[in-house]
Amino acid sequence: MLDRIRRHMANPESHHRRIASSFLLVSFFVLVGKLAGAAKEMTIAWRYGISETVDAYVFVFTLVTWPVAIWFSILTIVLVPLVAQLRVNNPEELQKFRSELLGFTIILGSFLSALVYFTFPYILNTNWMGQSVSALHLIDEFSSGLAPVALLGIVISLFSAWMLACGHHRNTLFEAIPALVLLGVLLLPSTWITEPLLWGTLSGVAFQLVALSVPLKQRGELQLPHFSFHSPAWKGFWNAIGVLAISQTLMSCTGIIDQFTAANLGPGAISTLSYSDRVLTLLLSLGAVAIGRAVLPVFSDMQARGAGDLKRTAFQWCTWMFLLGLCVILVAWPLSHWVIAILFERGEFSAMDTTSVSDVFRWGLVQVPFYFAGLVLVQLLASQQRYGVIAFFAATNLLVKILCNLIFAEWMGVAGIALATGLMYVWSTICLYIATHRVIQPINKYE
């Protein structure tokens, strides 16, 4: 095995070497970003603890960035294989398609920002969630103030997907910018800025957009927007985006469902889930974001050029990522209380809060190996444009998540929400493994 690893690492044409090198680079960038995010969360815990302010901010920010996350997921899955095909089959159309896609993205982002600004305060103030008067006031302020994040985030998602499609990974490093800017704002004296969470978030997202624009412009990959749909590449884009829009919307609903489930568990439940998710996201991103962004460009290139044993390569990485996830559980479970205490236990964040968050975090670890492995299988399906299969399992995931939330949140509280997510990914990974064996089997011309 060591000899095989050395041969792959010494061969510049090896697909395993390309994936491994990208994985290590992206992992480092993700680590930088998540450490910045952890520092930001530590500062929020120091200034606000588990409180209605954090509940309102997390709740509104999750809702505002929900369509942004959907858009980025769709672009990543659709744009990377599409750009790989355009480079091989029709490279002269790529620049025109970029400018038209930017124009469409700006229109979409502007619509979403206007929708958030004019409708969110009204919808949320109906108090159908049973919030207190003070919580509703905070939600109203954050809803209006964070509306521009929708437009900025939609454009950021496009620029990030462009960089990923071109095999560059600096977009992952730039994801640390919003957290670093918000961290700096929160550390300023409280009398300097009256709403540090709001203005720190807006400033951080704006700086991230500028940071992404500069390298794209330098490489000639950022054109002026065109508000038209004349490029032939739109046909392939629309064929995929309809199914994926349904798929990613359904998958992203799990986070929204968790927010509403936690909101019904009483004050502080959203904050507890949020602090746990921040630490869990650090672990998930180190493996999942890194491997997802490392394998999809390689899988797409292999598919477009008909090179290499794509299926065998994918299943090898699926196995390795599952084993990596098991290692994460073995290390993180016994250290969870200590880690939460080191990160958050200061200021308004008490020892009792540490116990609550660490309990939720432990149950959230169940998802790690299945999430890692399942992501590789999703990238395999995406590289072969099997979007219908992805959408089908996204729908079943949502049903499993809702059912598990109803059962375990009532029984275990916030920890039950975390366990429900783990069980959802257990189901998803098993189904994806069976599906990829059956669906990918007949495609022999690429193997």
C-alpha positions in Angstrom: 0.0 0.0 0.0 2.8 2.4 0.8 4.4 1.6 -2.5 1.2 2.4 -4.3 0.8 5.7 -2.4 4.4 6.7 -3.4 3.7 5.8 -7.0 0.6 8.0 -7.1 2.4 10.9 -5.3 5.3 10.7 -7.8 3.0 10.6 -10.8 1.8 14.1 -11.8 -1.0 12.6 -13.9 -2.4 10.5 -11.0 -6.0 11.4 -10.2 -5.4 10.3 -6.6 -2.5 12.8 -6.4 -4.7 15.6 -7.7 -7.4 14.8 -5.2 -5.0 14.4 -2.3 -3.1 17.7 -3.0 -6.3 19.6 -3.4 -7.7 18.0 -0.2 -4.7 19.1 1.8 -4.7 22.6 0.5 -8.4 23.1 0.9 -8.2 21.5 4.4 -5.7 24.1 5.4 -7.9 26.9 4.0 -10.9 25.5 5.8 -9.0 25.2 9.0 -8.0 28.9 8.8 -11.6 29.8 8.1 -13.2 27.7 10.8 -10.6 28.9 13.4 -11.6 32.4 12.5 -15.3 31.3 12.9 -14.5 29.7 16.2 -12.8 32.9 17.5 -15.9 34.9 16.4 -18.2 32.5 18.2 -16.0 32.7 21.4 -16.4 36.5 21.2 -20.1 36.3 20.7 -20.4 33.9 23.7 -18.3 36.3 25.8 -20.4 39.4 24.9 -23.9 37.8 24.7 -23.8 34.3 26.2 -27.0 32.2 25.6 -29.5 35.0 25.1 -32.4 36.4 23.1 -29.9 38.6 21.1 -28.0 35.6 19.9 -31.3 33.7 19.2 -32.6 36.5 17.1 -29.3 37.0 15.2 -28.8 33.3 14.4 -32.5 32.8 13.5 -32.6 35.7 11.0 -29.1 35.1 9.6 -30.0 31.5 9.0 -33.2 32.5 7.1 -31.4 35.2 5.1 -28.6 33.0 4.0 -30.8 30.0 3.3 -31.4 30.9 -0.4 -27.7 31.8 -0.6 -26.6 28.4 0.5 -29.0 26.8 -1.9 -27.7 28.9 -4.8 -24.1 28.0 -3.9 -24.8 24.3 -3.7 -26.5 24.4 -7.1 -23.8 26.3 -8.7 -21.1 24.1 -7.3 -22.7 20.9 -8.5 -23.8 22.3 -11.9 -21.1 24.8 -12.8 -18.0 22.6 -12.2 -19.0 19.8 -14.5 -20.5 22.2 -17.1 -17.3 24.3 -17.2 -15.2 21.2 -17.6 -17.4 20.2 -20.6 -17.3 23.6 -22.2 -13.5 23.7 -21.9 -13.2 20.4 -23.8 -16.1 20.8 -26.3 -16.9 24.6 -26.7 -14.3 26.9 -25.0 -15.2 30.0 -27.0 -18.7 30.1 -25.3 -17.3 30.1 -21.8 -16.7 33.9 -21.5 -20.1 34.8 -22.9 -21.8 32.4 -20.5 -19.9 33.9 -17.6 -21.1 37.4 -18.3 -24.7 36.3 -18.8 -24.7 34.2 -15.7 -23.4 37.2 -13.7 -26.3 39.3 -15.0 -28.8 36.7 -14.0 -27.2 36.4 -10.5 -27.4 40.1 -9.8 -31.1 40.1 -10.7 -31.7 37.1 -8.5 -29.8 38.6 -5.6 -31.6 41.9 -5.9 -35.0 40.2 -5.8 -34.1 38.2 -2.7 -32.8 41.2 -0.8 -36.0 43.2 -1.6 -38.0 40.1 -0.5 -36.2 39.9 2.8 -36.4 43.7 3.5 -40.1 44.1 2.8 -41.6 40.7 3.9 -39.5 39.3 6.7 -40.4 41.9 9.4 -44.1 41.5 8.6 -44.0 37.7 8.5 -41.9 37.3 11.7 -43.8 39.9 13.6 -47.1 37.9 13.4 -45.6 36.0 16.4 -46.8 32.6 15.1 -43.7 31.2 16.8 -44.7 32.5 20.2 -41.7 34.7 20.8 -41.5 37.4 23.5 -42.0 41.1 22.7 -38.3 41.8 23.2 -37.3 38.9 20.9 -39.7 40.1 18.2 -38.1 43.5 18.3 -34.6 42.1 17.9 -35.8 39.9 15.0 -37.4 42.9 13.3 -34.1 44.9 13.5 -32.0 42.1 12.2 -34.4 41.3 9.4 -34.2 44.8 7.9 -30.5 45.3 8.6 -29.3 41.9 7.1 -31.3 42.1 3.9 -28.3 43.2 1.7 -26.6 40.0 2.7 -28.8 38.1 0.3 -27.6 40.1 -2.7 -23.9 40.1 -1.7 -24.1 36.4 -0.8 -25.6 35.4 -4.1 -22.8 37.1 -6.0 -20.2 35.7 -3.7 -21.5 32.2 -4.3 -21.1 32.7 -8.1 -17.6 34.0 -7.8 -16.6 31.1 -5.5 -18.1 28.5 -7.8 -16.1 30.1 -10.7 -12.9 29.8 -8.8 -13.6 26.2 -7.9 -14.6 25.3 -11.5 -11.2 26.7 -12.6 -9.3 24.5 -10.1 -8.4 27.3 -7.7 -9.2 27.1 -4.0 -8.6 30.5 -2.7 -12.3 31.1 -2.4 -12.2 28.7 0.6 -9.6 30.8 2.3 -11.6 34.0 1.6 -14.6 32.4 3.5 -12.7 33.4 6.7 -13.1 37.1 5.9 -16.6 37.7 7.3 -15.8 35.9 10.6 -12.5 37.9 11.0 -14.2 41.2 10.3 -17.1 40.5 12.7 -14.6 39.4 15.3 -12.7 42.7 15.0 -16.0 44.7 15.3 -17.1 42.7 18.4 -13.7 43.4 20.0 -14.1 47.2 19.6 -15.4 49.1 22.7 -19.2 48.8 22.9 -19.7 52.6 22.7 -18.1 52.7 19.2 -20.7 50.8 17.3 -24.3 50.5 18.5 -25.1 47.2 16.6 -21.9 45.3 16.2 -23.5 42.0 15.1 -25.3 43.7 12.3 -22.6 46.0 11.0 -19.8 43.5 11.5 -21.7 40.9 9.4 -22.5 43.4 6.6 -18.9 44.7 6.4 -17.4 41.1 6.5 -19.6 39.9 3.6 -18.7 43.1 1.5 -15.0 42.5 2.1 -15.3 38.9 1.0 -16.9 40.0 -2.3 -14.1 42.4 -3.0 -11.5 39.7 -2.2 -13.0 37.3 -4.6 -13.4 39.9 -7.4 -9.7 40.9 -7.5 -8.1 37.5 -8.5 -10.9 36.8 -11.0 -10.4 40.2 -12.6 -6.6 39.6 -12.8 -7.1 36.3 -14.6 -9.6 37.8 -17.0 -12.4 35.6 -15.7 -14.6 38.5 -14.5 -16.6 40.2 -17.3 -19.2 42.9 -17.2 -22.7 41.5 -16.6 -25.0 40.9 -19.6 -28.7 40.6 -19.0 -29.5 38.1 -21.6 -29.7 34.3 -22.2 -28.1 33.9 -25.7 -25.3 31.5 -24.8 -25.9 27.8 -25.8 -24.6 26.8 -22.4 -27.8 27.9 -20.8 -29.5 24.8 -22.1 -27.3 22.4 -20.1 -27.5 24.8 -17.1 -31.3 24.9 -17.0 -31.7 21.2 -17.6 -29.7 20.6 -14.4 -30.8 23.5 -12.2 -34.5 22.7 -12.1 -33.9 19.3 -10.5 -31.1 20.5 -8.3 -33.1 23.5 -7.1 -35.6 21.1 -5.7 -32.9 18.9 -4.2 -30.9 21.6 -2.5 -34.0 23.4 -1.3 -35.2 20.3 0.4 -31.8 19.6 1.9 -31.3 23.1 3.2 -34.8 22.9 4.8 -33.2 20.7 7.4 -31.4 23.7 9.0 -34.6 25.7 9.0 -36.5 22.8 10.5 -33.9 22.6 13.3 -34.3 26.4 14.0 -38.1 26.1 14.3 -37.9 22.9 16.3 -35.4 24.5 18.7 -37.5 27.7 18.9 -40.3 25.6 20.4 -38.1 24.1 23.1 -37.9 27.4 25.0 -35.4 30.3 25.4 -31.8 29.5 24.8 -32.4 26.4 22.7 -31.5 28.0 19.4 -28.3 29.4 21.0 -27.4 26.0 22.4 -27.9 24.3 19.0 -26.0 27.1 17.3 -22.9 26.9 19.5 -22.8 23.1 19.1 -23.2 23.4 15.3 -20.4 25.9 15.1 -17.9 23.5 16.6 -19.4 20.5 14.7 -19.1 22.5 11.5 -15.4 23.0 12.1 -14.9 19.2 12.1 -17.3 18.6 9.2 -15.8 21.3 7.0 -12.2 20.1 7.6 -13.2 16.8 5.9 -16.4 17.4 4.0 -15.8 20.8 2.4 -12.2 19.9 1.6 -13.0 16.5 0.0 -16.1 17.8 -1.8 -14.2 20.7 -3.4 -11.2 18.5 -4.1 -12.9 15.6 -5.8 -15.6 17.3 -7.9 -13.3 19.1 -10.3 -11.2 15.9 -10.7 -14.3 13.7 -11.1 -15.8 16.2 -13.6 -12.5 16.3 -15.6 -12.3 12.5 -15.7 -15.9 12.3 -16.9 -15.4 15.0 -19.6 -12.2 13.4 -20.9 -13.2 9.8 -20.4 -10.0 9.2 -18.4 -9.4 6.9 -15.5 -11.5 4.4 -13.5 -13.9 7.0 -12.1 -16.1 4.6 -10.2 -13.3 2.8 -8.5 -11.6 6.0 -7.6 -14.8 7.4 -6.1 -15.4 4.3 -3.9 -11.8 4.3 -2.7 -12.2 7.8 -1.5 -15.6 7.1 0.0 -14.1 4.3 2.2 -11.1 6.5 3.3 -13.5 9.4 4.2 -15.7 7.1 6.3 -12.7 5.8 8.2 -11.5 9.4 8.7 -15.0 10.2 10.2 -14.7 7.3 12.6 -11.4 8.7 13.8 -13.0 12.1 14.4 -15.6 10.5 16.6 -13.1 8.6 18.6 -11.1 11.7 19.3 -13.8 14.4 19.7 -16.3 12.5 21.9 -14.2 12.2 25.0 -12.8 15.8 24.5 -16.1 17.5 23.8 -16.7 19.0 27.3 -13.2 20.3 27.5 -13.3 21.8 24.0 -16.6 23.6 24.6 -15.3 25.0 27.9 -12.1 26.2 26.3 -13.9 27.8 23.4 -16.9 29.5 25.1 -16.8 29.3 28.9 -16.2 33.0 29.8 -18.2 36.1 30.4 -21.9 35.4 30.2 -21.3 31.7 29.1 -21.5 29.6 32.3 -20.4 26.1 33.2 -24.0 25.0 32.9 -24.1 26.3 29.4 -20.9 24.3 28.6 -22.6 21.1 29.8 -25.7 21.8 27.7 -23.7 22.5 24.5 -21.3 19.6 24.9 -24.2 17.1 25.3 -25.7 18.3 22.0 -22.3 18.3 20.3 -21.7 14.6 21.3 -24.9 13.5 19.6 -24.1 15.5 16.6 -20.9 13.6 16.1 -23.0 10.6 14.9 -23.3 12.2 11.5 -19.6 12.7 10.8 -18.4 9.4 9.1 -21.7 9.1 7.1 -21.6 12.7 6.0 -18.0 12.4 4.8 -18.6 9.2 2.9 -21.9 10.3 1.4 -20.5 13.6 0.1 -18.0 11.6 -2.1 -20.9 9.6 -3.6 -22.9 12.8 -4.2 -19.9 14.3 -6.1 -19.7 11.0 -8.2 -23.3 11.4 -9.2 -22.9 15.1 -9.9 -19.9 14.5 -12.1 -22.1 12.2 -14.2 -25.0 14.6 -14.0 -27.3 12.1 -12.2 -29.2 15.0 -10.7 -32.5 13.1 -10.5 -31.0 10.6 -8.2 -29.6 13.3 -5.9 -33.0 15.1 -5.8 -34.8 11.9 -4.9 -32.6 11.1 -1.9 -32.7 14.8 -0.8 -36.5 14.4 -0.6 -36.3 11.2 1.4 -33.7 12.8 3.7 -36.1 15.6 4.5 -38.8 13.2 5.4 -36.4 11.2 7.7 -35.3 14.4 9.3 -38.8 15.7 10.1 -39.8 12.3 11.5 -36.7 12.0 13.7 -37.0 15.6 14.9 -40.6 14.9 16.0 -39.5 11.8 17.9 -36.2 12.7 19.4 -36.6 16.4 20.1 -39.7 15.6 22.2 -37.7 12.9 24.0 -34.2 14.4 24.3 -34.6 18.1 23.8 -32.0 19.9 21.8 -29.7 16.8 21.8 -32.5 15.0 20.0 -32.2 17.5 17.1 -28.5 16.7 16.7 -29.2 12.9 16.9 -31.9 13.3 14.2 -29.4 14.8 11.8 -27.0 11.9 12.4 -29.7 9.3 11.7 -30.7 11.2 8.5 -27.1 11.0 7.2 -27.0 7.3 8.1 -30.0 6.7 5.9 -28.7 9.0 3.1 -25.3 7.3 2.9 -26.7 3.8 2.8 -29.1 4.8 0.0 -26.4 6.6 -2.0 -24.1 3.6 -1.7 -26.7 1.3 -3.1 -27.8 3.7 -5.8 -24.2 4.4 -7.1 -23.6 0.7 -7.4 -26.7 0.3 -9.6 -26.8 3.6 -11.5 -23.1 4.0 -12.4 -22.6 0.4 -13.2 -23.6 0.5 -16.9 -21.4 3.5 -17.8 -18.4 1.7 -19.2 -17.0 4.2 -21.6 -15.6 6.3 -18.8 -14.1 3.3 -16.9 
